Amino acid sequence: MGGHVSLDEFTLALFAGCNGLRIVAYLPQIHKAAMDRNGVSSISCMTWGLFLLANISTAAYALVNLSDWQMAFLFAGNAFCCVVIIAITCWKRRQHSLLSAERPPPPPAGEPNNSYAIP
């Protein structure tokens, strides 16, 4: 046995470690989206939707083709984080849109903006 690690053990450990860390890596994105006050314009729901589908399909593959519950659980966790990011983004965009609709429109070009005038 010795201290040697086989290539398949190494790649399994690398895969599990990277994907485990990936779940933690979602947290800053979730926090940033939750704290955003400008409609979360820098987040692409299409991209996160694709990430969601990729994670769901990988979880399904792990269950159906490999009977690997641990791998399926890991990718289901990744999918859940994608859902959280998409949900926060949709909620914040709706909130931003409603707040923007309540603000008066800016004055036409060339007219003075008296909204900042000191009474």
N, C-alpha and C positions, 0 to 999 in steps of 0.2 A: 504494500500500500504506500508506504513512504509519505512524503509531503507533496507529491505531485497531484495536480488537479487535471482531470481529463478535459479535452476541448468541449465536450458536451456539458460537463459540469460548469465550466467557466462561462459558456454562453448562456446557460440557464441562470446562473447567478447574476450575470450582467443584465439579462432581460428582466429578471425580477427586480433587481435593484433600480434600474432606470425607470421602470414602470411604477414602482412604488414611490420613487421620488417625484414622478410626474404628477401624482395626485397632490402632493404637497405644493408643487409648482403652480397649481391652479389657484391657490389661495391668494396670492398677490393680485391676480387678474380679477378675482371675485371681489376683493376689497376695493380695487381701483374702480370697478364698475359701480359698486354700491355707493361710493363716495362722490362719483361724478355729478356735476350740476349742469352739464351742457348737453344732455341727451345722449351720452355715451357714443358720440359720433365716430370714435376711433375703433369700435368693435364691429366686426362684420358677422352678422347673424348667419349669412350663407356659409362662411368659413367654419364657424362653430357648429353649425348644423351638419356639415360634412364630417367634422371631427366626431360629433355625436353618432352619426350613422356608422362611421368606421369602428368606433368603440362597441356599439351594439352588435355589429356583424362579427367582430372578433370574439365577443363574449358568446354569441350563438355558436360560432365555429368551435370554440373551446369546449362547449357543452356537448354539441351534437357529434362532432368529429373526433374529439380527443377525450371526452368524458372527464375533462379537467375542470373541476369546480373552483379551484384556487385561481386559475387563470381567468375563468369566467367572472369570478367575483372582482378581481382586479380591474378588468375592463368595464364591468358594470359600474364600479366606483368612478372610473374615468368618465363614463357616459353620464353619470349623475352630476358630476362637476360641470360638464358641458351644458346640461339642462339648467343648472343654477345660473351659469353665466348668461345663457340665452334668456332666461326668465327675468333676471335683473335688468338686462339690456332692454327688453321689451317694456318692462314696467317703467324704467327711467325715461325711455323715449316718449312713452305716453304721458308721463308726468310733465316732462319738458314741453311737450306739445300743448298740453292744457294750460300750463303757465304762460307760454308764449302767446296763446290766443287771448289771454286776459289782459295783456299789455296793450297800450294804445299803439297804433302804427306810427312809424317815424314820419316827420313832416316831409312833404314833397321837396325835391331838390331845389335849391335856391331860396327856400323860405327859411326864416330864422327858426331855430329850435328853442322855444321859450320854456321848455320843460326844466331847464337848468337855471333859469333866471332867478335871481334873488329878489324876493318881494320887497 
